[in-house]
Amino acid sequence: MSWLPTLITDTPEEGYAVAIKLSRMAVKMTQPDDAIRAKLRPIYGEDATNLIQSSQVVATNFNTVAMANNFWRD
């Protein structure tokens, strides 16, 4: 089974969880070495600029999921 079988979700909250999953998988695929990711995490985890940039990535991914689910339309 695929780690991302669909972008379709029942609620915006589930869609946000998918957006986070997309963001996390992008990091994992970009840097597949667990040890290196663990080493780098404290560095970016304490940098406000990096955390804001991470939030922007999640927001972009949530926009993608929201559009797939027509969350903006009711």
N, CA, C, O and CB atoms as a CASP TS submission, in Angstrom:
PFRMAT TS
TARGET T0000
AUTHOR 0000-0000-0000
METHOD Language model
MODEL 1
PARENT N/A
ATOM      1  N   MET     1       0.837  -1.190   0.000  1.00  0.00           N
ATOM      2  CA  MET     1       0.000   0.000   0.000  1.00  0.00           C
ATOM      3  C   MET     1       0.877   1.247   0.000  1.00  0.00           C
ATOM      4  O   MET     1       1.906   1.297   0.674  1.00  0.00           O
ATOM      5  CB  MET     1      -0.949   0.002   1.216  1.00  0.00           C
ATOM      6  N   SER     2       0.467   2.224  -0.745  1.00  0.00           N
ATOM      7  CA  SER     2       1.172   3.497  -0.843  1.00  0.00           C
ATOM      8  C   SER     2       1.068   4.276   0.467  1.00  0.00           C
ATOM      9  O   SER     2       0.077   4.156   1.188  1.00  0.00           O
ATOM     10  CB  SER     2       0.613   4.332  -2.005  1.00  0.00           C
ATOM     11  N   TRP     3       2.084   5.067   0.771  1.00  0.00           N
ATOM     12  CA  TRP     3       2.022   5.906   1.976  1.00  0.00           C
ATOM     13  C   TRP     3       1.042   7.051   1.780  1.00  0.00           C
ATOM     14  O   TRP     3       0.641   7.701   2.746  1.00  0.00           O
ATOM     15  CB  TRP     3       3.416   6.458   2.329  1.00  0.00           C
ATOM     16  N   LEU     4       0.653   7.302   0.529  1.00  0.00           N
ATOM     17  CA  LEU     4      -0.309   8.362   0.231  1.00  0.00           C
ATOM     18  C   LEU     4      -1.317   7.855  -0.798  1.00  0.00           C
ATOM     19  O   LEU     4      -1.211   8.169  -1.983  1.00  0.00           O
ATOM     20  CB  LEU     4       0.413   9.640  -0.289  1.00  0.00           C
ATOM     21  N   PRO     5      -2.279   7.083  -0.352  1.00  0.00           N
ATOM     22  CA  PRO     5      -3.222   6.502  -1.305  1.00  0.00           C
ATOM     23  C   PRO     5      -4.175   7.523  -1.933  1.00  0.00           C
ATOM     24  O   PRO     5      -4.694   7.293  -3.025  1.00  0.00           O
ATOM     25  CB  PRO     5      -4.022   5.435  -0.624  1.00  0.00           C
ATOM     26  N   THR     6      -4.408   8.654  -1.247  1.00  0.00           N
ATOM     27  CA  THR     6      -5.329   9.659  -1.764  1.00  0.00           C
ATOM     28  C   THR     6      -5.131  10.984  -1.036  1.00  0.00           C
ATOM     29  O   THR     6      -4.615  11.023   0.081  1.00  0.00           O
ATOM     30  CB  THR     6      -6.783   9.183  -1.624  1.00  0.00           C
ATOM     31  N   LEU     7      -5.544  12.057  -1.681  1.00  0.00           N
ATOM     32  CA  LEU     7      -5.584  13.362  -1.025  1.00  0.00           C
ATOM     33  C   LEU     7      -6.979  13.654  -0.485  1.00  0.00           C
ATOM     34  O   LEU     7      -7.180  14.646   0.216  1.00  0.00           O
ATOM     35  CB  LEU     7      -5.152  14.467  -1.999  1.00  0.00           C
ATOM     36  N   ILE     8      -7.925  12.806  -0.803  1.00  0.00           N
ATOM     37  CA  ILE     8      -9.308  13.019  -0.400  1.00  0.00           C
ATOM     38  C   ILE     8      -9.470  12.645   1.076  1.00  0.00           C
ATOM     39  O   ILE     8      -9.093  11.553   1.503  1.00  0.00           O
ATOM     40  CB  ILE     8     -10.278  12.191  -1.291  1.00  0.00           C
ATOM     41  N   THR     9     -10.042  13.580   1.843  1.00  0.00           N
ATOM     42  CA  THR     9     -10.274  13.367   3.274  1.00  0.00           C
ATOM     43  C   THR     9     -11.698  13.750   3.624  1.00  0.00           C
ATOM     44  O   THR     9     -12.374  14.439   2.859  1.00  0.00           O
ATOM     45  CB  THR     9      -9.272  14.180   4.125  1.00  0.00           C
ATOM     46  N   ASP    10     -12.151  13.298   4.785  1.00  0.00           N
ATOM     47  CA  ASP    10     -13.513  13.603   5.223  1.00  0.00           C
ATOM     48  C   ASP    10     -13.642  14.986   5.843  1.00  0.00           C
ATOM     49  O   ASP    10     -14.711  15.595   5.784  1.00  0.00           O
ATOM     50  CB  ASP    10     -13.974  12.568   6.211  1.00  0.00           C
ATOM     51  N   THR    11     -12.564  15.489   6.437  1.00  0.00           N
ATOM     52  CA  THR    11     -12.629  16.777   7.134  1.00  0.00           C
ATOM     53  C   THR    11     -11.368  17.593   6.850  1.00  0.00           C
ATOM     54  O   THR    11     -10.341  17.038   6.459  1.00  0.00           O
ATOM     55  CB  THR    11     -12.803  16.567   8.660  1.00  0.00           C
ATOM     56  N   PRO    12     -11.445  18.896   7.044  1.00  0.00           N
ATOM     57  CA  PRO    12     -10.236  19.707   6.916  1.00  0.00           C
ATOM     58  C   PRO    12      -9.139  19.287   7.902  1.00  0.00           C
ATOM     59  O   PRO    12      -7.953  19.373   7.580  1.00  0.00           O
ATOM     60  CB  PRO    12     -10.578  21.172   7.125  1.00  0.00           C
ATOM     61  N   GLU    13      -9.524  18.838   9.087  1.00  0.00           N
ATOM     62  CA  GLU    13      -8.531  18.392  10.065  1.00  0.00           C
ATOM     63  C   GLU    13      -7.750  17.185   9.547  1.00  0.00           C
ATOM     64  O   GLU    13      -6.531  17.114   9.704  1.00  0.00           O
ATOM     65  CB  GLU    13      -9.211  18.046  11.397  1.00  0.00           C
ATOM     66  N   GLU    14      -8.452  16.246   8.935  1.00  0.00           N
ATOM     67  CA  GLU    14      -7.773  15.101   8.329  1.00  0.00           C
ATOM     68  C   GLU    14      -6.897  15.570   7.168  1.00  0.00           C
ATOM     69  O   GLU    14      -5.811  15.034   6.946  1.00  0.00           O
ATOM     70  CB  GLU    14      -8.800  14.047   7.841  1.00  0.00           C
ATOM     71  N   GLY    15      -7.370  16.561   6.440  1.00  0.00           N
ATOM     72  CA  GLY    15      -6.585  17.118   5.344  1.00  0.00           C
ATOM     73  C   GLY    15      -5.301  17.763   5.842  1.00  0.00           C
ATOM     74  O   GLY    15      -4.258  17.659   5.197  1.00  0.00           O
ATOM     75  N   TYR    16      -5.378  18.422   6.976  1.00  0.00           N
ATOM     76  CA  TYR    16      -4.186  19.042   7.558  1.00  0.00           C
ATOM     77  C   TYR    16      -3.179  17.971   7.964  1.00  0.00           C
ATOM     78  O   TYR    16      -1.973  18.147   7.795  1.00  0.00           O
ATOM     79  CB  TYR    16      -4.564  19.914   8.776  1.00  0.00           C
ATOM     80  N   ALA    17      -3.680  16.863   8.500  1.00  0.00           N
ATOM     81  CA  ALA    17      -2.784  15.750   8.848  1.00  0.00           C
ATOM     82  C   ALA    17      -2.086  15.205   7.593  1.00  0.00           C
ATOM     83  O   ALA    17      -0.910  14.844   7.641  1.00  0.00           O
ATOM     84  CB  ALA    17      -3.576  14.617   9.556  1.00  0.00           C
ATOM     85  N   VAL    18      -2.806  15.149   6.491  1.00  0.00           N
ATOM     86  CA  VAL    18      -2.196  14.712   5.230  1.00  0.00           C
ATOM     87  C   VAL    18      -1.130  15.722   4.798  1.00  0.00           C
ATOM     88  O   VAL    18      -0.069  15.331   4.313  1.00  0.00           O
ATOM     89  CB  VAL    18      -3.278  14.546   4.118  1.00  0.00           C
ATOM     90  N   ALA    19      -1.407  17.011   4.970  1.00  0.00           N
ATOM     91  CA  ALA    19      -0.434  18.048   4.610  1.00  0.00           C
ATOM     92  C   ALA    19       0.850  17.896   5.416  1.00  0.00           C
ATOM     93  O   ALA    19       1.947  18.044   4.877  1.00  0.00           O
ATOM     94  CB  ALA    19      -1.031  19.444   4.832  1.00  0.00           C
ATOM     95  N   ILE    20       0.717  17.604   6.694  1.00  0.00           N
ATOM     96  CA  ILE    20       1.897  17.388   7.530  1.00  0.00           C
ATOM     97  C   ILE    20       2.648  16.148   7.065  1.00  0.00           C
ATOM     98  O   ILE    20       3.877  16.153   6.997  1.00  0.00           O
ATOM     99  CB  ILE    20       1.499  17.250   9.015  1.00  0.00           C
ATOM    100  N   LYS    21       1.917  15.091   6.746  1.00  0.00           N
ATOM    101  CA  LYS    21       2.545  13.865   6.259  1.00  0.00           C
ATOM    102  C   LYS    21       3.317  14.135   4.958  1.00  0.00           C
ATOM    103  O   LYS    21       4.438  13.655   4.790  1.00  0.00           O
ATOM    104  CB  LYS    21       1.477  12.765   6.035  1.00  0.00           C
ATOM    105  N   LEU    22       2.721  14.894   4.050  1.00  0.00           N
ATOM    106  CA  LEU    22       3.400  15.257   2.813  1.00  0.00           C
ATOM    107  C   LEU    22       4.703  15.988   3.111  1.00  0.00           C
ATOM    108  O   LEU    22       5.737  15.707   2.504  1.00  0.00           O
ATOM    109  CB  LEU    22       2.491  16.126   1.935  1.00  0.00           C
ATOM    110  N   SER    23       4.646  16.917   4.040  1.00  0.00           N
ATOM    111  CA  SER    23       5.820  17.717   4.387  1.00  0.00           C
ATOM    112  C   SER    23       6.910  16.860   5.016  1.00  0.00           C
ATOM    113  O   SER    23       8.087  16.997   4.682  1.00  0.00           O
ATOM    114  CB  SER    23       5.430  18.843   5.339  1.00  0.00           C
ATOM    115  N   ARG    24       6.517  15.984   5.919  1.00  0.00           N
ATOM    116  CA  ARG    24       7.494  15.117   6.580  1.00  0.00           C
ATOM    117  C   ARG    24       8.122  14.140   5.600  1.00  0.00           C
ATOM    118  O   ARG    24       9.323  13.877   5.664  1.00  0.00           O
ATOM    119  CB  ARG    24       6.837  14.353   7.724  1.00  0.00           C
ATOM    120  N   MET    25       7.320  13.606   4.700  1.00  0.00           N
ATOM    121  CA  MET    25       7.857  12.662   3.722  1.00  0.00           C
ATOM    122  C   MET    25       8.820  13.359   2.753  1.00  0.00           C
ATOM    123  O   MET    25       9.785  12.748   2.293  1.00  0.00           O
ATOM    124  CB  MET    25       6.710  11.995   2.943  1.00  0.00           C
ATOM    125  N   ALA    26       8.565  14.626   2.445  1.00  0.00           N
ATOM    126  CA  ALA    26       9.483  15.361   1.579  1.00  0.00           C
ATOM    127  C   ALA    26      10.857  15.469   2.225  1.00  0.00           C
ATOM    128  O   ALA    26      11.878  15.310   1.557  1.00  0.00           O
ATOM    129  CB  ALA    26       8.929  16.759   1.267  1.00  0.00           C
ATOM    130  N   VAL    27      10.880  15.741   3.526  1.00  0.00           N
ATOM    131  CA  VAL    27      12.162  15.814   4.244  1.00  0.00           C
ATOM    132  C   VAL    27      12.831  14.447   4.240  1.00  0.00           C
ATOM    133  O   VAL    27      14.030  14.334   3.983  1.00  0.00           O
ATOM    134  CB  VAL    27      11.957  16.312   5.705  1.00  0.00           C
ATOM    135  N   LYS    28      12.053  13.412   4.524  1.00  0.00           N
ATOM    136  CA  LYS    28      12.611  12.058   4.579  1.00  0.00           C
ATOM    137  C   LYS    28      13.160  11.616   3.223  1.00  0.00           C
ATOM    138  O   LYS    28      14.197  10.957   3.154  1.00  0.00           O
ATOM    139  CB  LYS    28      11.548  11.069   5.054  1.00  0.00           C
ATOM    140  N   MET    29      12.469  11.977   2.160  1.00  0.00           N
ATOM    141  CA  MET    29      12.940  11.582   0.828  1.00  0.00           C
ATOM    142  C   MET    29      14.136  12.420   0.396  1.00  0.00           C
ATOM    143  O   MET    29      15.004  11.942  -0.334  1.00  0.00           O
ATOM    144  CB  MET    29      11.810  11.715  -0.202  1.00  0.00           C
ATOM    145  N   THR    30      14.182  13.664   0.846  1.00  0.00           N
ATOM    146  CA  THR    30      15.320  14.521   0.524  1.00  0.00           C
ATOM    147  C   THR    30      16.561  14.088   1.275  1.00  0.00           C
ATOM    148  O   THR    30      17.661  14.092   0.723  1.00  0.00           O
ATOM    149  CB  THR    30      15.001  15.973   0.843  1.00  0.00           C
ATOM    150  N   GLN    31      16.384  13.707   2.557  1.00  0.00           N
ATOM    151  CA  GLN    31      17.505  13.220   3.371  1.00  0.00           C
ATOM    152  C   GLN    31      17.104  11.870   3.953  1.00  0.00           C
ATOM    153  O   GLN    31      16.558  11.816   5.055  1.00  0.00           O
ATOM    154  CB  GLN    31      17.883  14.243   4.513  1.00  0.00           C
ATOM    155  N   PRO    32      17.364  10.778   3.233  1.00  0.00           N
ATOM    156  CA  PRO    32      16.907   9.460   3.674  1.00  0.00           C
ATOM    157  C   PRO    32      17.667   8.876   4.866  1.00  0.00           C
ATOM    158  O   PRO    32      17.230   7.873   5.430  1.00  0.00           O
ATOM    159  CB  PRO    32      17.002   8.514   2.540  1.00  0.00           C
ATOM    160  N   ASP    33      18.767   9.462   5.255  1.00  0.00           N
ATOM    161  CA  ASP    33      19.567   8.931   6.362  1.00  0.00           C
ATOM    162  C   ASP    33      18.987   9.380   7.710  1.00  0.00           C
ATOM    163  O   ASP    33      19.041  10.562   8.049  1.00  0.00           O
ATOM    164  CB  ASP    33      21.041   9.390   6.232  1.00  0.00           C
ATOM    165  N   ASP    34      18.433   8.431   8.474  1.00  0.00           N
ATOM    166  CA  ASP    34      17.819   8.741   9.770  1.00  0.00           C
ATOM    167  C   ASP    34      18.788   9.432  10.718  1.00  0.00           C
ATOM    168  O   ASP    34      18.404  10.362  11.427  1.00  0.00           O
ATOM    169  CB  ASP    34      17.297   7.471  10.416  1.00  0.00           C
ATOM    170  N   ALA    35      20.026   8.991  10.738  1.00  0.00           N
ATOM    171  CA  ALA    35      21.015   9.552  11.663  1.00  0.00           C
ATOM    172  C   ALA    35      21.310  11.015  11.345  1.00  0.00           C
ATOM    173  O   ALA    35      21.461  11.836  12.249  1.00  0.00           O
ATOM    174  CB  ALA    35      22.311   8.737  11.615  1.00  0.00           C
ATOM    175  N   ILE    36      21.390  11.327  10.077  1.00  0.00           N
ATOM    176  CA  ILE    36      21.648  12.722   9.696  1.00  0.00           C
ATOM    177  C   ILE    36      20.456  13.595  10.042  1.00  0.00           C
ATOM    178  O   ILE    36      20.629  14.699  10.557  1.00  0.00           O
ATOM    179  CB  ILE    36      21.964  12.830   8.193  1.00  0.00           C
ATOM    180  N   ARG    37      19.238  13.114   9.766  1.00  0.00           N
ATOM    181  CA  ARG    37      18.042  13.889  10.132  1.00  0.00           C
ATOM    182  C   ARG    37      17.991  14.115  11.630  1.00  0.00           C
ATOM    183  O   ARG    37      17.653  15.212  12.076  1.00  0.00           O
ATOM    184  CB  ARG    37      16.762  13.173   9.664  1.00  0.00           C
ATOM    185  N   ALA    38      18.318  13.101  12.414  1.00  0.00           N
ATOM    186  CA  ALA    38      18.310  13.243  13.871  1.00  0.00           C
ATOM    187  C   ALA    38      19.356  14.260  14.322  1.00  0.00           C
ATOM    188  O   ALA    38      19.120  15.029  15.254  1.00  0.00           O
ATOM    189  CB  ALA    38      18.567  11.883  14.546  1.00  0.00           C
ATOM    190  N   LYS    39      20.490  14.259  13.670  1.00  0.00           N
ATOM    191  CA  LYS    39      21.560  15.201  14.012  1.00  0.00           C
ATOM    192  C   LYS    39      21.157  16.646  13.682  1.00  0.00           C
ATOM    193  O   LYS    39      21.476  17.570  14.430  1.00  0.00           O
ATOM    194  CB  LYS    39      22.855  14.830  13.262  1.00  0.00           C
ATOM    195  N   LEU    40      20.461  16.830  12.567  1.00  0.00           N
ATOM    196  CA  LEU    40      20.079  18.165  12.122  1.00  0.00           C
ATOM    197  C   LEU    40      18.860  18.736  12.852  1.00  0.00           C
ATOM    198  O   LEU    40      18.703  19.954  12.940  1.00  0.00           O
ATOM    199  CB  LEU    40      19.806  18.135  10.654  1.00  0.00           C
ATOM    200  N   ARG    41      18.015  17.875  13.365  1.00  0.00           N
ATOM    201  CA  ARG    41      16.767  18.339  13.960  1.00  0.00           C
ATOM    202  C   ARG    41      16.952  19.378  15.065  1.00  0.00           C
ATOM    203  O   ARG    41      16.237  20.380  15.055  1.00  0.00           O
ATOM    204  CB  ARG    41      16.020  17.173  14.506  1.00  0.00           C
ATOM    205  N   PRO    42      17.875  19.195  16.022  1.00  0.00           N
ATOM    206  CA  PRO    42      18.043  20.219  17.054  1.00  0.00           C
ATOM    207  C   PRO    42      18.472  21.576  16.479  1.00  0.00           C
ATOM    208  O   PRO    42      18.152  22.624  17.042  1.00  0.00           O
ATOM    209  CB  PRO    42      19.067  19.752  18.074  1.00  0.00           C
ATOM    210  N   ILE    43      19.187  21.546  15.369  1.00  0.00           N
ATOM    211  CA  ILE    43      19.651  22.795  14.759  1.00  0.00           C
ATOM    212  C   ILE    43      18.473  23.593  14.204  1.00  0.00           C
ATOM    213  O   ILE    43      18.307  24.769  14.529  1.00  0.00           O
ATOM    214  CB  ILE    43      20.673  22.504  13.638  1.00  0.00           C
ATOM    215  N   TYR    44      17.655  22.953  13.368  1.00  0.00           N
ATOM    216  CA  TYR    44      16.533  23.699  12.796  1.00  0.00           C
ATOM    217  C   TYR    44      15.368  23.813  13.771  1.00  0.00           C
ATOM    218  O   TYR    44      14.544  24.720  13.651  1.00  0.00           O
ATOM    219  CB  TYR    44      16.063  23.035  11.511  1.00  0.00           C
ATOM    220  N   GLY    45      15.296  22.907  14.727  1.00  0.00           N
ATOM    221  CA  GLY    45      14.197  22.933  15.693  1.00  0.00           C
ATOM    222  C   GLY    45      14.251  24.086  16.678  1.00  0.00           C
ATOM    223  O   GLY    45      13.264  24.378  17.352  1.00  0.00           O
ATOM    224  N   GLU    46      15.396  24.740  16.764  1.00  0.00           N
ATOM    225  CA  GLU    46      15.542  25.877  17.673  1.00  0.00           C
ATOM    226  C   GLU    46      15.754  27.190  16.921  1.00  0.00           C
ATOM    227  O   GLU    46      16.137  28.197  17.516  1.00  0.00           O
ATOM    228  CB  GLU    46      16.704  25.638  18.624  1.00  0.00           C
ATOM    229  N   ASP    47      15.505  27.174  15.627  1.00  0.00           N
ATOM    230  CA  ASP    47      15.681  28.364  14.801  1.00  0.00           C
ATOM    231  C   ASP    47      14.311  28.835  14.319  1.00  0.00           C
ATOM    232  O   ASP    47      13.649  28.148  13.541  1.00  0.00           O
ATOM    233  CB  ASP    47      16.630  28.075  13.594  1.00  0.00           C
ATOM    234  N   ALA    48      13.895  30.000  14.780  1.00  0.00           N
ATOM    235  CA  ALA    48      12.553  30.500  14.460  1.00  0.00           C
ATOM    236  C   ALA    48      12.330  30.635  12.963  1.00  0.00           C
ATOM    237  O   ALA    48      11.243  30.330  12.472  1.00  0.00           O
ATOM    238  CB  ALA    48      12.323  31.840  15.127  1.00  0.00           C
ATOM    239  N   THR    49      13.331  31.083  12.237  1.00  0.00           N
ATOM    240  CA  THR    49      13.185  31.234  10.785  1.00  0.00           C
ATOM    241  C   THR    49      12.929  29.892  10.123  1.00  0.00           C
ATOM    242  O   THR    49      12.062  29.780   9.257  1.00  0.00           O
ATOM    243  CB  THR    49      14.435  31.886  10.183  1.00  0.00           C
ATOM    244  N   ASN    50      13.676  28.876  10.523  1.00  0.00           N
ATOM    245  CA  ASN    50      13.469  27.546   9.953  1.00  0.00           C
ATOM    246  C   ASN    50      12.106  26.984  10.315  1.00  0.00           C
ATOM    247  O   ASN    50      11.474  26.322   9.492  1.00  0.00           O
ATOM    248  CB  ASN    50      14.556  26.598  10.422  1.00  0.00           C
ATOM    249  N   LEU    51      11.646  27.235  11.525  1.00  0.00           N
ATOM    250  CA  LEU    51      10.325  26.746  11.926  1.00  0.00           C
ATOM    251  C   LEU    51       9.219  27.442  11.140  1.00  0.00           C
ATOM    252  O   LEU    51       8.235  26.811  10.756  1.00  0.00           O
ATOM    253  CB  LEU    51      10.111  26.955  13.430  1.00  0.00           C
ATOM    254  N   ILE    52       9.378  28.727  10.904  1.00  0.00           N
ATOM    255  CA  ILE    52       8.394  29.452  10.099  1.00  0.00           C
ATOM    256  C   ILE    52       8.388  28.918   8.667  1.00  0.00           C
ATOM    257  O   ILE    52       7.324  28.759   8.069  1.00  0.00           O
ATOM    258  CB  ILE    52       8.695  30.971  10.106  1.00  0.00           C
ATOM    259  N   GLN    53       9.559  28.642   8.124  1.00  0.00           N
ATOM    260  CA  GLN    53       9.629  28.081   6.777  1.00  0.00           C
ATOM    261  C   GLN    53       8.963  26.706   6.722  1.00  0.00           C
ATOM    262  O   GLN    53       8.312  26.368   5.733  1.00  0.00           O
ATOM    263  CB  GLN    53      11.090  27.981   6.314  1.00  0.00           C
ATOM    264  N   SER    54       9.125  25.922   7.774  1.00  0.00           N
ATOM    265  CA  SER    54       8.451  24.619   7.834  1.00  0.00           C
ATOM    266  C   SER    54       6.946  24.799   7.820  1.00  0.00           C
ATOM    267  O   SER    54       6.232  24.053   7.150  1.00  0.00           O
ATOM    268  CB  SER    54       8.877  23.841   9.089  1.00  0.00           C
ATOM    269  N   SER    55       6.461  25.794   8.562  1.00  0.00           N
ATOM    270  CA  SER    55       5.023  26.069   8.580  1.00  0.00           C
ATOM    271  C   SER    55       4.529  26.482   7.203  1.00  0.00           C
ATOM    272  O   SER    55       3.414  26.133   6.814  1.00  0.00           O
ATOM    273  CB  SER    55       4.698  27.160   9.600  1.00  0.00           C
ATOM    274  N   GLN    56       5.340  27.214   6.471  1.00  0.00           N
ATOM    275  CA  GLN    56       4.950  27.626   5.121  1.00  0.00           C
ATOM    276  C   GLN    56       4.833  26.423   4.193  1.00  0.00           C
ATOM    277  O   GLN    56       3.943  26.381   3.344  1.00  0.00           O
ATOM    278  CB  GLN    56       5.963  28.629   4.555  1.00  0.00           C
ATOM    279  N   VAL    57       5.715  25.452   4.344  1.00  0.00           N
ATOM    280  CA  VAL    57       5.646  24.232   3.534  1.00  0.00           C
ATOM    281  C   VAL    57       4.356  23.477   3.848  1.00  0.00           C
ATOM    282  O   VAL    57       3.662  23.018   2.941  1.00  0.00           O
ATOM    283  CB  VAL    57       6.886  23.326   3.792  1.00  0.00           C
ATOM    284  N   VAL    58       4.040  23.351   5.134  1.00  0.00           N
ATOM    285  CA  VAL    58       2.803  22.667   5.523  1.00  0.00           C
ATOM    286  C   VAL    58       1.598  23.426   4.960  1.00  0.00           C
ATOM    287  O   VAL    58       0.657  22.810   4.460  1.00  0.00           O
ATOM    288  CB  VAL    58       2.700  22.546   7.075  1.00  0.00           C
ATOM    289  N   ALA    59       1.624  24.748   5.040  1.00  0.00           N
ATOM    290  CA  ALA    59       0.508  25.546   4.516  1.00  0.00           C
ATOM    291  C   ALA    59       0.330  25.333   3.015  1.00  0.00           C
ATOM    292  O   ALA    59      -0.797  25.224   2.533  1.00  0.00           O
ATOM    293  CB  ALA    59       0.732  27.036   4.808  1.00  0.00           C
ATOM    294  N   THR    60       1.423  25.273   2.284  1.00  0.00           N
ATOM    295  CA  THR    60       1.346  25.018   0.847  1.00  0.00           C
ATOM    296  C   THR    60       0.751  23.633   0.579  1.00  0.00           C
ATOM    297  O   THR    60      -0.098  23.473  -0.298  1.00  0.00           O
ATOM    298  CB  THR    60       2.744  25.135   0.203  1.00  0.00           C
ATOM    299  N   ASN    61       1.200  22.650   1.333  1.00  0.00           N
ATOM    300  CA  ASN    61       0.651  21.301   1.162  1.00  0.00           C
ATOM    301  C   ASN    61      -0.818  21.236   1.571  1.00  0.00           C
ATOM    302  O   ASN    61      -1.602  20.530   0.938  1.00  0.00           O
ATOM    303  CB  ASN    61       1.462  20.292   1.978  1.00  0.00           C
ATOM    304  N   PHE    62      -1.198  21.961   2.619  1.00  0.00           N
ATOM    305  CA  PHE    62      -2.607  21.979   3.023  1.00  0.00           C
ATOM    306  C   PHE    62      -3.448  22.629   1.928  1.00  0.00           C
ATOM    307  O   PHE    62      -4.563  22.179   1.663  1.00  0.00           O
ATOM    308  CB  PHE    62      -2.788  22.733   4.369  1.00  0.00           C
ATOM    309  N   ASN    63      -2.942  23.660   1.300  1.00  0.00           N
ATOM    310  CA  ASN    63      -3.675  24.278   0.202  1.00  0.00           C
ATOM    311  C   ASN    63      -3.930  23.266  -0.906  1.00  0.00           C
ATOM    312  O   ASN    63      -5.021  23.231  -1.473  1.00  0.00           O
ATOM    313  CB  ASN    63      -2.907  25.485  -0.346  1.00  0.00           C
ATOM    314  N   THR    64      -2.940  22.448  -1.218  1.00  0.00           N
ATOM    315  CA  THR    64      -3.096  21.405  -2.235  1.00  0.00           C
ATOM    316  C   THR    64      -4.186  20.417  -1.843  1.00  0.00           C
ATOM    317  O   THR    64      -5.050  20.079  -2.652  1.00  0.00           O
ATOM    318  CB  THR    64      -1.771  20.664  -2.453  1.00  0.00           C
ATOM    319  N   VAL    65      -4.141  19.956  -0.595  1.00  0.00           N
ATOM    320  CA  VAL    65      -5.145  18.999  -0.112  1.00  0.00           C
ATOM    321  C   VAL    65      -6.524  19.655  -0.094  1.00  0.00           C
ATOM    322  O   VAL    65      -7.512  19.043  -0.501  1.00  0.00           O
ATOM    323  CB  VAL    65      -4.775  18.478   1.306  1.00  0.00           C
ATOM    324  N   ALA    66      -6.589  20.891   0.374  1.00  0.00           N
ATOM    325  CA  ALA    66      -7.874  21.596   0.435  1.00  0.00           C
ATOM    326  C   ALA    66      -8.490  21.740  -0.947  1.00  0.00           C
ATOM    327  O   ALA    66      -9.694  21.551  -1.122  1.00  0.00           O
ATOM    328  CB  ALA    66      -7.698  22.976   1.073  1.00  0.00           C
ATOM    329  N   MET    67      -7.670  22.071  -1.915  1.00  0.00           N
ATOM    330  CA  MET    67      -8.189  22.197  -3.281  1.00  0.00           C
ATOM    331  C   MET    67      -8.687  20.851  -3.805  1.00  0.00           C
ATOM    332  O   MET    67      -9.715  20.791  -4.480  1.00  0.00           O
ATOM    333  CB  MET    67      -7.103  22.759  -4.217  1.00  0.00           C
ATOM    334  N   ALA    68      -7.972  19.780  -3.501  1.00  0.00           N
ATOM    335  CA  ALA    68      -8.393  18.437  -3.940  1.00  0.00           C
ATOM    336  C   ALA    68      -9.729  18.052  -3.336  1.00  0.00           C
ATOM    337  O   ALA    68     -10.501  17.300  -3.932  1.00  0.00           O
ATOM    338  CB  ALA    68      -7.337  17.392  -3.565  1.00  0.00           C
ATOM    339  N   ASN    69      -9.998  18.577  -2.137  1.00  0.00           N
ATOM    340  CA  ASN    69     -11.223  18.232  -1.415  1.00  0.00           C
ATOM    341  C   ASN    69     -12.312  19.277  -1.516  1.00  0.00           C
ATOM    342  O   ASN    69     -13.375  19.129  -0.912  1.00  0.00           O
ATOM    343  CB  ASN    69     -10.911  18.001   0.014  1.00  0.00           C
ATOM    344  N   ASN    70     -12.062  20.325  -2.267  1.00  0.00           N
ATOM    345  CA  ASN    70     -13.033  21.420  -2.390  1.00  0.00           C
ATOM    346  C   ASN    70     -13.431  21.982  -1.025  1.00  0.00           C
ATOM    347  O   ASN    70     -14.589  22.340  -0.811  1.00  0.00           O
ATOM    348  CB  ASN    70     -14.280  20.938  -3.135  1.00  0.00           C
ATOM    349  N   PHE    71     -12.463  22.057  -0.098  1.00  0.00           N
ATOM    350  CA  PHE    71     -12.771  22.602   1.228  1.00  0.00           C
ATOM    351  C   PHE    71     -13.171  24.066   1.180  1.00  0.00           C
ATOM    352  O   PHE    71     -13.829  24.565   2.094  1.00  0.00           O
ATOM    353  CB  PHE    71     -11.584  22.438   2.143  1.00  0.00           C
ATOM    354  N   TRP    72     -12.773  24.758   0.111  1.00  0.00           N
ATOM    355  CA  TRP    72     -13.091  26.184   0.032  1.00  0.00           C
ATOM    356  C   TRP    72     -14.509  26.415  -0.472  1.00  0.00           C
ATOM    357  O   TRP    72     -15.015  27.536  -0.429  1.00  0.00           O
ATOM    358  CB  TRP    72     -12.098  26.897  -0.874  1.00  0.00           C
ATOM    359  N   ARG    73     -15.140  25.360  -0.944  1.00  0.00           N
ATOM    360  CA  ARG    73     -16.488  25.490  -1.506  1.00  0.00           C
ATOM    361  C   ARG    73     -17.472  24.672  -0.691  1.00  0.00           C
ATOM    362  O   ARG    73     -17.183  23.533  -0.323  1.00  0.00           O
ATOM    363  CB  ARG    73     -16.516  25.044  -2.985  1.00  0.00           C
ATOM    364  N   ASP    74     -18.588  25.225  -0.419  1.00  0.00           N
ATOM    365  CA  ASP    74     -19.682  24.467   0.231  1.00  0.00           C
ATOM    366  C   ASP    74     -21.017  24.847  -0.305  1.00  0.00           C
ATOM    367  O   ASP    74     -22.034  24.308   0.132  1.00  0.00           O
ATOM    368  CB  ASP    74     -19.675  24.679   1.720  1.00  0.00           C
TER
END
